[in-house]
Amino acid sequence: MPLADFADMNWQPAQDAKTIPDTLREMILDQHSLTRRLKQVHNNEFFVRVISHDWQEPDASEKAFLHCDDQRASIREVLLFGSGQPVVFARSVLPESSLSGENKVLLELGDKPLGEYIFSQPGLRRGPIEVTDLKASQFNSHLDFDFETEIAWARRSLFYLREKPISVCEVFLPEREQR
């Protein structure tokens, strides 16, 4: 997915979002591990497919959200699958300045869930959740099927791992039958 698609998003505080579908509201507002929740919902039929994990320059809105001016970040994009279906697209922005010491392990996650790792770490703090809606068709190139007019909902928040910020954006894909 082109970076520009995240650059112009209209993020709003989750508590102000009145139009989150009832079917997603509880999951989007949940402060705990999405990985753990998806494993419960899908009876442990859960896995991660890495789309990309490269050093890139975050866009201006990501830098502002992270309150950092790092020119480089490790940007990881994955699909989270539940019951054999892609259910979440996730984009994590890990500024270079946040990847020192023990945090370097974030560069070596492979197909392991980021959430499973960070929620097991002592002292993890999570900032407020922001939400937005977007066209689900933006993710078609990563899927075995096409969305047409469906809307996806996304949330993002900052996590402070050993007091270093990382940005995690999770896009909840609409339910859809595979071709």
N, C-alpha and C positions, 0 to 999 in steps of 0.2 A: 504494500500500500504506500503510495507516495507520501512523503513527510508533510506536504502541503495540506493534506486532508485533515491533519490534526492541528495545523497552525491557525486555522480560522474558526475553530470550534467556539460555540457560545456556552462556556462552562458556567454553571450556577451552583451555589451552595445546595447540597442535597435537601436540607430541611426546607428550602424555598421552592423546590420542584413539586408542583401540584399535579403534573401530567404523567408521572411515572406509572406505567400500567400496574394494576394491582397484582398481577401474576409475577412481577419482578421486584416490586417495592421492598419486600422484606430482604431479599438477597442483595439488592443494591445498597441498602442502608446498613447491612450487617458489617460490623467493625472487625469481625474475626476472620479467620483464614477461609478464603474462597475455595482453595484446594480441598480442605477438609470437608467443607459443605458439599462440594460437587461429588466427592467420593461417597458421602453419605447418601445423597440423592440418587446416585447411579450405582449403588451397591458395589463400590470399589471398581467398577468398570470405568476406569479413568486413565488417561495417558496424555502426555504432552508431545506435540509435534513442533519442532523448532523450524520456523520459517527463515529467520536470519538472526545472526548475532555478530555484529560488526562494530568497529570504531567509526563513529560518524560525528558530525557537529549537530547538536540538538537545535531545533528551530528556536526562534526568539521567544515564543510563548512558553516553551519547555524550560528555557533558561530562566525566564522570569518566574515561573512556577517553582523552580528549584532554588531560586535566590542565589544563583551562581553564574559566573561568566566563563566557565570552562569552555574551551574551544572544542574539546573532544569528550565523547562519552561512549561507553559501551551500550549500544542500543540493541535490545533483544526483543524480537517479535515471535510469538508462538500462538498456536491454536491449542486450546484445552478441549479434550474429547471426553464425553460422557456417554456411556452405552453405545459406543461406536460412532457417535455423531459429534461434529464440532459444535461446541456450545458457547465458547468464549474465545475472542481474539484478545491477546494481551500484549502490550508494548511497555517495556521497562526501560527507563533512561537512567543509567548509572554513571554519573559524572566521574571523570578520572580522579578528581580529588576525593571521592568517596570510596575509592577502591584500594586503599592502603591497608596494611596489616592484615588482620583476619578477614576483612571484607574482600580480599582478593579472590576468595573461593567463589564469589559470584561470577567470576569470569569462566568458571569451569563447571557450570551446572549441567551443560548438555541438555538431555531431555528430562532432567529432574525439575519438578515444579519450584519456582522461586518462592512461592508462598509457604511451601512445606519447610524450606530452609529458614526463611526469615522469622516465621512465627515460632520457631523452636529456639530462637536466640534470646538470651536474657536482656532486659532493658530496651526491647524494641518499642518505639513509639510511633503512633500513626497520627497524621494530621487530619484535618477535616476532609470529608468526602465531597467532591464536586461531581455534577452530572450534566449530561447533555444527550440529545438524540441525534442520529445521523442516518444516512441511507445505508442499509445493509449491503446494497449492491457493490459498495466500495471493496468488499472482501471477496468478491466472486473469483478473482484470480487465484485465491488460496484454497478454494473449495471444489468439491466434486459436483456441485450443483450451482445454479444461479438464483440469486435473489432478484426480484424485479422492483416492486414498489414498497417492499417491507421496510420498516423502521427498526433500527437497533438502538439500544440504550447503552451508554457508556458511563463509567465512573472513573475518577482518578483521585489519587491521594498521594501525599508524601509519606514515606516511611523513613524513620531515623534509625539506622542500624549502626550501633556504636557511635551515636551522635552525628552520623554522616547521612545526608539526604539522598534518597533515591525516589524516582517518580514511577508509579505503577498506574497504567491505564488499562481497564478491562472493559471490553465491548461484549455485551450479552447478545449473542446472535439469536434471531427469531427461530422458533422451531420450524423445521422444514424436512420434507421427505427427500432422500437422496434418489437420484436417477439410477 
